[in-house]
Amino acid sequence: MNKKILFIMSSLGGGGAEKALIILLRNFDYKRYDVHLLLSSTSGIYQSEVPEAVKVIPLYKRSGTMLERLAFFLSARFACFVLERTVTRKVVKERYDTIVSYMQGRPLKLHTYLLDRAARNISWVHADLYASHSSTRPGLFKTEEKHGYKSMDKVVFVSTAVKDQFMKLGYKIKKASVITNPIDFKRISSFTISREKKNPGGKIVLCGRLSPEKAFDRMTRVAKRLKEENISFRMDILGEGPERGYLQQLIELDNLQEAVCLRGFVSPPYPEMALADIFVSCSETEGYPLNVCEAMCLGLPIVATRCAGNTEVLADGKYGMLVEQNEEELYQAVKEMLLNKDLREEYAACSREGAKQFNLERVMSQVYDVL
């Protein structure tokens, strides 16, 4: 008999954890597992990419219903979770071998309502919660979060750095594992092209959700300085999110429309990424930077700011150029990389070497082991 697994996520928007879940589900062994997916919102860019073998369970039939708004209001304003708990338990009636809240924050909260519905409960942590405790937003309090992690049979972290940072919070957990996010090296690397032939030079690509922690506004200021020095470049930012309006305003304010373009969500992003001369990650915080890993699979020279995930994946600068969390160092690194072809080739080779660490089959085996 197949093992029954329930994954819990808030939505399938364009974030890294959501993308990691889709890759995981795309490569799951459905001959051995029956997989269900509970979503508090069925909207999201990756919604259409859920495999047919997965049974999707919406927490609410439609987004924005009076019931949903009332349940959120009661929990966020009055710490009254009775309605939300009732709705969740009514929707999820079956028992499972394992329930997995695949992300910190709301998925963990929903999971706490269902602990008795599984023989085993596991939660994934994708973010550096010590550097940016963004998981405790309206509707989720630190006391709930503490209780949630303490109740899990195991907490899985996407990197050693994320685990180490989490431990600084002082939360008690029963067991911990580190399982990196799945990277489909074979699929991604198939998009590799000869950049010498396809692109004459100066193309910078950034990827990710347009949200504050990604700090894309830094790169608009870097772009302004590059333009003022008459350095030839083209910067494409792939992704969507709440900061689109703000970033577009910055681009227009500095008259960068011909140099910087917000391309929106691109799926798959690899053909566009493959054209780049430089890949840049300017995030303030990263748990396990999927886009950096994908850039490595494409053999792109990488410039990245120091944060837990970037530093670990790039082996403290072995596989990419790491800079401190300030605009000046970022500007100098990008400028140097643009103007020095030999340096780009050196870091492209480093990137390809670093990509050898990614093994999808090993990651899937580790996931099955914890389930």
N, C-alpha and C positions, 0 to 999 in steps of 0.2 A: 504494500500500500504506500502511495506517495506521501511524503511529509507535507503538511499544510503550513504555509508561511504567509503572514500578513505584514506588508510594509506600510508604514504610515508616513505621509508627507503633507505639507501644507498645500502645495500646488506644484505644477511642473513648469514654472517660469524659467527664464534664461540664466539661472545661476549655476555655479559649478557643482554643487551637491545634486541638483536636479539632473544635470547632465551626467554625472557619475552614476546616478540611479538608472537612467535610461541605458547606459552602456552595460551596467550590471544585468538588467532585465533582458537586454538584447542577447546576452551570452549565457543566460540561465539554462540549466538542464531540466527541461519541463517533462522529461520522462521519469524523473525522480521526485519532482516537487510540483505541488499545486500552489500557485502564487496569486494572492489577492493584494490589492493596493487601495488603501483608504486615503482619500484626498479631501481636505477641508474645502478646497476650491478646485473645480474641474476646469478652470481656465488656465492657460499657460502655453507657451510656445512649443514645449515638448509633448503636449498632450497627444498629438497625432502619432507620436513615435513609440507609444506604449505597445509592446507586442500583443497580438491577438490572444495569445495564451494566458495573458494576465487578466483577471477579473477586477475591474475598477469599481470601487465602492465610493460613491459621493456622500460626503457627510450631510450635505443639503442638496436637494434635487435641483435647485436653481441658486445662483449666487445672488446675494443681496436681499434675501427674503426677510420678512419681519421677524421670523423665528431666529434666523442667524444673527440679525442685528441686536435682538433682545438678549440672546445668550451671551454675546460678546459684551454688551453694555453691563449686564449684571456681574460678569466675572471681572471686567476691567475696572469698573467704578466701585463695586461693593464687595469684591472678592467672594462673590456668590456663584459657585460652580455647579449648582444642582441641575439647572436646565441644560447646560452644555454636556454635563455628564450623562444625563438622561437620554439626550439626543444621540450621543456617541454610542451608548450601550444598546440603544434601540436599533441603530443602523448595523452595528457589528454584533450579530447574534451567535455566530458560529464559534467553535473552539479551534485553536490552532496549536500546532506543535511549537511554533516560535512566532512571536510578534517582534517586529523590528521598527523602532522609530528611527528613521534613517537620517535624521537631522536634529540638531539642538533646537530649542525654542518650542514652537507650537506642536510639532509632531511628538515631542517628549511629553508635553502636557496631555494631549489626547491619549497617549499610551498609558498614562497613569490611571485613566478611567477603565482600562481593559486588562489590567495585570492578571486578573483571575481567569481570563479567557485563553491563557496559553500556559503550556508546561514550562516554557522558557521565554524570558524577556531580555531583549538586547537593545541597546541604544548606540547610535553612531554620533560622533562629534567631528564636525568638519572645520570648525573655526577655532582660532586662537581666542578663547574666552577670557583669558587673563588680560590680554592687550586691548580687547574690544568686547565687552560683555553685552553684545547686542541681542543675545537670546532672551533677556528679560525685558520685554516690551509690554505695553498695556495688555493685560489679560494673562500675564505670566509673571509670577513673583519669585524672588530668589528662594523663599522657603519652599515653594512648590518644586522648583528646579532641584534643590538639594534632596528633597524627598524622592523625586523621580529617579535621579541617578543612584541613590542609595537602594532603591527597590529593584534595580536591574540585576540580572544574573551576571551580566558582563557589559562593560562599556568599551566600544571600539573606537579608536582614534585613527585618523587618516595619516598621521605622521608622528614620529617620536617627539618632535618639537611641540605639536599640539597637545600630546599627552603630558609632557613636562610642564607646559604652561597651565593646563587644567589642574594639575596637582597643586599648584600654588594657591588655588582657590580654597583649599582645605576641605573640599567635599569628600565624604566617605563613599567609596565604591567597593563592591565585592571582588571583582576581577577586572583586569584591563588587558586589551590586546591592541596591537598596531597593525592595521591593514591599509595599505595605500590604495588610493582610488584606482579603478581599472583603467588602463590605457591601452587602446587597441592599436598597437604599434604598426602591425601589418597594414591595416586599413589606412591609417594616417600617412604613413611613409609612402604609400602608393601615389600620393599627390605631389611628391617631390619632383621639381623640375629644375632645369638649368636656368638659374636667375640671370646669368650672363646674357643669355639669348632673349629671355622674356622681358627683362627689365634693365634699363641702362644704368640705374643707380638712384639712390636717394629715397627709396620707398620704406617708410616706417609703418609698422602695423601694431596695433594694440587690440586686445580682445577682453570682453568681460561685461558684466552688468554695469550700467551707468548709475552707480551708487557712490555715496561719499567715500567709503573705505577704499575704493579703487583709485581715487585721487587723480582722475583723468584731467582735472583742471590744471594740475602741475604741467602736463605736457602741452596744454595750449599756451602756457607762459613760456615753455621751452621753445615752442614753435615760433612764437613772436620774436624771441632773441635770435633764432636761426635765420629768420627772414630779414631781420635788421642787419645781419652780417652777410647777407646775399649768398647764403649757403643753399644750394639746390636740394629740395626734399619734397616729399609728398607724404602726408600722414593720414592713414585711415584708421578709424576707431570702429570696431565691429561689436555691436551689442545694443541692447535697449535697457531702459530703466528710468527711474524718477528724476535723474539729473539731466535728461536730454535737453530740456528747455534752458537750463542754466548754462550748460556747455555750449549750446548753439549761440546763446547771448554773448559769451566770451569770445567765440570765434568771430562773430560779426563786429563786436566792439573793437577788436584788434585787426579787423580787415584781413582775416585769415581764410576766407571762403575758398580761395583757389589753392590753398596749401593743406588745409585740414578738413576732413569730411567725416561726418557721423554717418556711417553706412547702415546703421540699424542692425537687427538680428540677421545673421547669415548662416544658413545651415545646408550642408556642412561648411565650416569656415576655412577648411584646409586649402582649397584652390586659391583663395585670396591671401591666406597666410603664406603660401608657398612662393608668392611673387615678391615677398618682402626682402629687403636687404638687411633690415634690423627688426627684431621683435622686442618690444619694451613692455615691462610690467612695472608700473609705478605705484603699486598698492601700498597702503599704510599697514595693512594686515592681510595675511593669507594663511589658510590652514594647510591645504595641499593644492597648489596652483595648477589646475588642469591645463590651462592655456599655455603656461610655461612648458609643461611636459609635452604638449602637442607641438610646440615650436621646436623642441629638442628632437622630436621624431621627424620633423621636416628638415633638420639640420640648419636651423636659422641661428645667426649670431644673436645673443640675448643680452640685453641690459636690464637689470632688475634691481629694485630697491630692497634693502635688507629688512626682512621680516621672517617670522618663524618658518613658513612654508617655502618661500623662495630660497632662503639660506640652506635649508635641508636638501631640497631637490637639486640645487645647483652645487651641492657639496662645498659650501662656503667659498664659492668663486671658482671652483675647478672647471665647471661646465658652462659658466656664463659670467659676465661682468657684473659684480655686485657693487652697489653704491649705497651710501648712507641715506637716511630719510630726509634729504633736503634738496631743494630745487637746483642749487648750484652744482652739486655733484652729478645730478641727473643730466643737467644741461651739458656739462663738460664731457661726460661719458658718451652721450648720444652724438655730440659734435665730433669727438675723436673717432667714433665708429663710422660716421658718415664720410669723413675725410680720409680715412686710412683703409684702403682695400685689403692690405696684408693683414691688418688687425681683424677685419671682418672674416677673412678666410681662416685665420687662426681660431677665432671663437666659433665659427661654423663647424670646424673639426672637433672642437671641445664638445659642442652641442650633440653631434652625432655619437661621440663616445659616451656621453651621459645617457643617451637614449637606450643604451644596451641594458640599463637597469630595469626597464619596463617589461614585465612578463604577465600577460593577461591570464594565461592558464594558471600560473602560480597564485595570482590574486583570487581567481574564482575558487580554487581549491581551498584557500584560507577562509573564504566566505562560507563555503559549505561546511568546513570544520566547526565554525562557531555556531552555525545554525543547528 
